[in-house]
Each structure stands twice: as structure tokens, then as C-alpha cells.
Amino acid sequence: MNKKNILITGGAGYIGSHTCVALCEAGYTPIIFDNFCNSSASVIQKIEALTKKSLNVIQGDIRDEALLQQALEDHQCEAVIHFAGLKAVGESVAEPVKYYDVNVGGSLTLLRIMEKAKVKKLVFSSSAAVYGAAEELPIKESALCSPVNPYGRSKFMVEEILADLVQADSSWSVTCLRYFNPIGAHPSGLIGERPQGIPSNLMPYLTQAAAGVRKELSIFGDDYPTKDGSAVRDYIHVMDLAEGHIAALRGATTSEMATLNLGTGKGYSVLEMVAAFEKATGEKVPCKIVPRRTGDVAACWADPTAAERTLGWKAVRGLQEMCCDSWRWQQSCQ
């Protein structure tokens, strides 16, 4: 087994691609497994340009047992970082079976193959969506999990499966990272978030509106019980998030599952994010208030102290850097 080879499912995606860069910088070798359903194969060349390394890429679906087994065995991977999955809240409400099939079914397939290949170290890409409408803010990992949409429920189901797995077999090392809201891009402007169709996340929608790609930014609701009526979230730079995975790999232990928030501990409303972006870049963002989206909660931000205590990790990049890096990426896409 090669202790430097890490299989990354969904490694060509937004968070996955940035984590590949961070892994290479930390001395690991990422083995990318992706079906490119929500990413582009062109990102591989950009990761290679940033890291000065030639990457191993397997194109395939997370539900393909034979291909997963071949990937783990051929590359003698030490561990898996599992990003692969569907992630749009609105789409999950409209197509729940699709989300359970890919997110839960795909994870079960991966676990079966990892067990067969005796690869028992896993970092799982979870989400703050597992908390639903939290009763207390900031949100601690001990908070009640009551997801309000199929996307969040699919992530929580996988967490429950992983907890049962570790309980049954203490030789497993599992870390569940509950992401809050990743934004930003690599400071080079070479890689970033490029959603297909109308973005479901705030920052790419915002930057596209600023660039004239979209007529305006739709702000989903101004009647939430928040300081300005718009929804509040914990926005974290994607490179901080990527570095959290390196810390999780290095800090992983066996016999119990670690479940950790990755966020900044600060909440910003959508309207505050628009103002921050305009201040950081000097660009104006045309906006329109539209009705709330089904499945969205009013406010959600992290208590990230457990990750700092457990992994020695904390977010270090500020809101201005997040906005400037996002805009640099948007400009490179035009």
C-alpha cells in the first residue's frame, strides 16, 4: 500500500479540485475518480499546471463497484476522500430518489469496495445541511440533526451508516467534515466554482451577475427573521476547506468517528455579502428580491472550535480575500 496515494471521489469538482492542489502541496498523490457530471475534464490540466505534477484520473461513477475496486488496487491507495455526490438543495427536493441513489447508494458501494480492498481510512464530505433549522447559534457538532431537505438527509444517512460501521469495526478511521458555505477560488484564478446552468450557490450567481453573464442576482427571500431579512450563512474560503482535509488525513485515528464543523464561526447575510463583494472589487451587483426557496433555512453558522482543538485547523482567509479570489476566477472564465 502506498501511504501517499489518496483516492479522491469527485476530485474534479469545486472542492475536490482545490483539495487536490492542497494534497500535492502537502506531499500526497491524489488519484482522481470522477464522472464529470458536475465538473469539466479541463480542470485536470489546470491542477497539473498549478502542482507541476501529472495526475492519475479515472472517469467513472461512484456506483461502479468494479471500477472502484480497480482504482484502489491499481494505485494501492492509503485512504479515500469522498466528495462524489449531488449537492443542489432545490434539485434534491424535486428529485429525491436521484439524490438518495447517488449520495447514499454511491457511498455504500464505496464502503463495500474499501472493506474488500482493506482500505479503512475515510474522510467524508458532509454538510451543515444535516442540522436543518438549528435551535441555537453558532452550531456545535452536538446539535440535533434534523435536515429539512433530501440533500441534507442523504448526507446525514451516510453519517449514520459510517457511525454504525466504526462501531462494528474499530479498525476503521472515519472523519466526517460538515462544511458550511465554501466560496472563493484558488488565488491563481486557474480553478474555481463553475456550475452548470443557473448557479444554486450564492457566490457564482453573484459574480455572474456582476460580470453581466446573468441579468441580476436573485435574492431568495427578504422576510427571514434575520437582521436585514435575507438568509445568513457561514462562508468559508475553499482553500481553507481544502486544507481542512489535509488536517483530517493527518489527524485521523481509529476506533471512533470524528465529526467536525468546517466553518469560520461568523454569519453573513446575503445582502451583507453583496455589499462586501462590491466594496472588495469595486463592481456593482444588480439584485432582485424573489420568493424564498423550498428547503432553505433562515440562519446557519458554525462553532468551529472542535476542528481547531482536534486537528489544529482553523479558517484563516477573510471575506475580502474570498470575494477578490471569486471575482478573479469569474474574470478568467470570460
N, C-alpha and C positions, 0 to 999 in steps of 0.2 A: 504493500500500500504506500502510495506517495503522499507524504504528510503535507505537501504543498499544493496538491491538486484539489480544488473545490468545485463541485458541480453546482452550477447556478441555473435553476429553472427560471425561465423568464428573464434571462440575463441580458437580453437586448432591449428590454423595456426601459422606462424612465428611471426608476430607482435602480433596477438591475444594472444598467449600463454605467451609472456613476459608481456603483459598488464594485464593478469590475475594475474600474480605474483605481479605486482605493485599495483593492486586493493586490493589484500588481505593484502599487507603490509600497505595500506592506510586505512584499516578498512572496505572495501566494501566486498560484497559477489558476485563473478561472477557466472552467470548462463550461461553455455556454450551451444551454439546452432551451430552445425557443421555437414556437411555431409561427412567429411573426404576425399573429392575428391583430396585435395592437402595437406593433413596432415595425421598424424597417430594417432590412438586412444591411442597408447602407451605414447604419450606426457602427457596425463591426469595424469597418475601415477607420472610422473616426476614433474608436477606442484604441485601435492599434497605433494610430498616429500619436495619440496622447501618451501611450505607455511604451512605445518603441518595442512592442512585442507582437509576435504572430499568435493569434488566438485559435483555439480549437472550438469549433462551432458544430453542434448537432441540431439539424432542423427537425423538430418533431413535437407531437402533442404529449402533454403530461399524462394522458391516459393510456399511452402506448407502452405496455409493460416490457415488451421485447427490446424496444429501442432504449428505454431507460436502463435496463439491465446491461445492455451492451455498452452504454456510455459509462456506467460506474465501473464495470470490469475492465474495459479497454484502457481507461485512464487512471485506474487504481486510486479513486478519489478517497480522501480522508473524511470529508464532510460534505453536507449539502446545505446551500442556502436556497430556500424555497419561496420564490416570488411568483411563479406562474399562477395566473388566475384572472378572473374577470373582476372589474372594480367599480363600475358605474352604478351609483345608487339608484338612479331613475330607471335604468335598464333592468336592474335586478327586480324592481317592483313589477315591471311589465313582463319579465321573462324569468320567474323564479326557478323553474326546473332547470333551465340552462345554467344558472349560477350554482345550484347545488350539484349538478352533474360535473361541472368543471372544477369548482373550488373544493368541494368535499370529495367527490369521486376521484378527481385527479390526485388529491393528497393521499387518499387511501391506496391508490395504485403505487405512488411513490414510496410510501411506508413499507408496503409488501416487498418491493424490489430492494429497498435499503436493507431490510431484515435479511433477505435472501443473500445479498452481497456482503453482509456483515459490516455495513457502513452505518454506524449508530450515533453519529453526531449531526444534529439538525438545528439550523436557525430558521424559524418560521416567520414569514411576513404576515403579521396580523394587523389589526386596525383599531383605532379608537372607536370605530363604529360598533364594537362589541358592547360598549357601555350604554348606548342609546341615550335617552334623556336623563343625564346624571342628576341625582338629587343634591349633590354637593360639589362645589368647585373650589380649587382645582381637583381634578380626578386622580385618585390614588388607585393602584392596582387592586386593592381590596374592595373597591366599589362594586356594587351589584351590577352584574352584566344583564342587560335587558335590551338587546338590539331591536331597532324599530323597522328594519328593512331586511330583505333576503340577503343582501350583500353582507351586512353585519352578522346576521345569523349564520351564514355559511362560514365566516371566519371563526365565530365562537364555537361552532360544531367541531371544527378542526382542532381548536384548542382543547376541547373536552376529550376528543379522541387521543390527542397527544398526552394529556394528563393520565388517562387510563393506561396508555402504553408504558409510560415511565413507572407507573405504579406496579404494573405487572412484570416489568423487566428493568431493573435498576442499572443495567449496563448501558442504557440509552442516555445520551446527553442532549437535552432539548431546551432551546431558548426561544420563547415567543416574544416578539417585539411588536408592541402595539403602537403603530405610527399615528401621529396626529396629522397635520396637513403639510406634506412636502411641497415646497416651491423652489424657485431658483434654478440654476443650471451650473455646469462647470464654468469656472471663470474664463476659460479659453474661448467660450462661445461655440465650441465644436459640437457638444452634445447638450441636450435639454429635453423638455417635455414637448412631444409633437403628437397630440391626439388626432385621431381620425374623425372627420366631421366636426360638428359643433362641440367644443370642449365641455366636459362636465365638471371640471375643476376651475376654481376662480382665476388663478394667475394666467394660464394660457388664454382664457377668454378675455381677460383684461388686456394683455399685451396685444392680442389680435385686434381688439377694438382701438387701442392706441395707434396701431400701425395702419389702420384702415382696412384690414382684412375682413373685419366684421363692422357692420354699421354702428353698433353700440354694444356696451356691456349690459346684459340683463342682470339686474339685481333681484334675486328671488325673495321678495318679501321685505317690507319696511315696517312691519307691525309686530315684530317679535318683542318679547319683554326684555329688551337689552337697552343699552344707553342711547342708541340712535335708531333703534328699530330694526337694524339689519343683523344678520346672524353673526355670531362671534366664534372664531376658531383659533387654534394654536398653530401658527405657521412656522415650519422649520425648514432650514436650508437643506436641499437634497444632499449636499456634500457632508453636512453634519450627520444626516441619517445614514449615509454610506459608511462613514467612519464608525458609527454605532455597530454595524455588522462586524467590522474587524474586531472591535472590543468584545463582541459577543462570542466570536470564534475563539479568541484568546482566553476569555474568562469562563468558557463552558466547563461545567462539572457534571459528573454522573450522579445517579440515584435520585435526583429530584428535578422538576421542571422549573426553570426561571421564566417568569412572566414580567416584562418590564415595559414601561411607557418610554417612548422616544419623542420628546417634545421640548419646548423652550420654557414652559411654565407661565407663558404670557398669552392672553387672549386679545385678539384684534377683530373689530367688526369689519364687514365688507366695505363699508363707507370709509373707515379708517385706512384700510388697505389701498383704496383708490387714492386717497389723499397722500399717503406715504409714497406711492408709486409716482404720482405727479411731482412731488417735492424732490424725489431722488433723481428723476430722469428729465424733468422739465417738460414732459409730454402731457397733453390733455387726454382724458379718457371720457368719451361720450357715454352716458349711462341712461338706463331706463328702468324704472321700477316695474316689476311684473309679479304675478302671484307666487306664493311660496311653492316649493316643490314637495311632492309627497315623499315622506321618509326623512326629511331634514329636521334636525333639532335646533333649538334656539342658540345654545351656547355650549362650547366644549373646549376645555384646555387642560393641560396635563399638570400633574405633580411629577416631575422627572427625577426626584431625588434618589429613588431606589436604583435607577440606572447608574447614577454617579457613584453611589455607595457600593454597588455590586460590581460594576465594570470599570469604574474610573472614567466614565464618559460623561460629557455634557455638551450641549449645543453651544457653539462659540460665535457663530455668524449672526449679525444683526439684520434688522428689517431693511436698512438701506442696501446692504450687500445682496440680500435676496432679490430686491426689486431691480437693482442695476444688472445683476447677472441674468435675470429673467429677460430684461429688455435687450441685452447684448445678444442673447440666444435668438430672440424674436427677429432682430435685425439681420442676423446671419441666415435666417430661413427665407428671406425675401429675395 
